[in-house]
Amino acid sequence: MTDNCSLSWTGDFHTHSKYSDGRSSIEELVEAARNKGLKNIAITDHGPANIGTGVKKPGTYLEIKEEIGRIQQTCPDIKILTGAEADIVSCRGDIDIPVQVVKELDILLVGLHPYVKPKSFTDGVNFVLGNQAAKYIPYFRPKIKNINTKALVEAMYKYPVTAITHPGLGMPVDLEEVAKACVATDTAFEINTGHNYQKSADIKYVGKKGVKFIVNSDAHFARTVGFFDPGLALLKDANIPWEQVVNLNCTGADFFS
């Protein structure tokens, strides 16, 4: 990563509001982003299958979109995107948001989460319960890793995914296969500073596969919006060119413009 230019962040594209498990209103998240000098923020609440933390129903995203439209009128200096962090709910990469709602979104994030309502009984056994069992029974781990990887990869091919969220967090995946799918589907690979679990060796590895990175805060509180320092440290340690990071700006270009 070059030090010959002044780097700036174009936006935070993974945040949660009170519509799911966030603790701040959309207005508070937007104001925090403005105070950080960001030009974009995406409100990406959890999908309805996320147990205990998701939105009430898929239609909630349309309500969020309406609220964002009203706020946007009073905040012309920042672009507010309506998004979602959808849950994968089957071994075949299905997500918990219907296509007609996805079409209304500006940005779609997709992630693996351990506690979701599965699409079917079989998915519940193999996917949800399987991941729990693999934590305690080593025998299951290779199989579960393959199931997780296949589900995440198929989701990228099935849906217009902007970025995959916190890949490998709590649910192991094959980074090589995931990286290949990211490149093939033009999907960004998230560096998540909210969980701050990733290692520079892994970032360097997938970076060499040609993935585009996106650094996001995964903010659940207004105060953590735009907190990217750990992500920047990872990128520098892994020697990732700034041009490979979609929300890192050096020349004035904005990936989401």
GICORRA-V496041 format. One record per backbone hydrogen bond with DSSP energy under -0.5 kcal/mol. CO is the residue of the C=O (numbers start at 1). NH is the residue of the N-H. Records with the same first field share a line. If there is no record, write none. Layout:
CO = NH + NH
This chain:
5 = 7
8 = 249
10 = 39 + 40
11 = 13
12 = 42
14 = 218 + 219
15 = 44
17 = 20 + 22
24 = 18
25 = 29
26 = 30
27 = 31
28 = 32
29 = 33
30 = 34
31 = 35
32 = 36
33 = 38
34 = 37
39 = 79
40 = 12
41 = 81
42 = 15 + 44
43 = 83
45 = 85
46 = 55
47 = 50
49 = 51 + 117
50 = 53 + 54
57 = 60
58 = 61
59 = 62 + 63
60 = 64
61 = 65
62 = 66
63 = 67
64 = 68
65 = 69
66 = 70
67 = 71
68 = 72
69 = 73
70 = 74
71 = 74 + 75
72 = 75
75 = 78
78 = 80
79 = 41 + 81
81 = 43 + 83
82 = 106 + 107
83 = 45
84 = 86 + 109
85 = 47
86 = 111
87 = 89 + 96
89 = 119
90 = 93
94 = 89 + 90
98 = 101 + 102
99 = 103
101 = 104
102 = 105
107 = 84 + 109
108 = 162 + 163
109 = 86
110 = 165
111 = 88 + 113
114 = 116
115 = 51
116 = 118
120 = 124
121 = 125
122 = 126
123 = 127 + 128
124 = 129
125 = 130
127 = 131
128 = 132
129 = 133
130 = 134
131 = 135
132 = 135
133 = 136 + 137
136 = 138
137 = 140 + 141
138 = 141 + 142
140 = 144
141 = 145
142 = 146
143 = 147
144 = 148
145 = 149
146 = 150
147 = 151
148 = 152
149 = 153
150 = 154
151 = 155
152 = 156
153 = 157
154 = 158
155 = 159
159 = 161
162 = 188
163 = 110
164 = 190
165 = 112
166 = 169
168 = 170
173 = 175
174 = 178
175 = 179
176 = 180
177 = 181
178 = 182
179 = 183
180 = 184
181 = 185
182 = 186 + 187
183 = 186
188 = 164 + 190
189 = 214
190 = 192
191 = 193 + 216
192 = 196
199 = 203
200 = 204
201 = 205
202 = 206
203 = 207
204 = 208
205 = 209
206 = 209 + 211
207 = 210
212 = 189
213 = 246
214 = 191 + 216
216 = 193
219 = 16
220 = 23
221 = 224
222 = 225
224 = 227
226 = 228
228 = 232
229 = 233
230 = 234
231 = 235
232 = 236
233 = 237
234 = 238
235 = 240
236 = 239
241 = 244
242 = 245
244 = 213 + 246
245 = 248
246 = 255
247 = 10 + 11 + 249
249 = 8
253 = 255
254 = 257
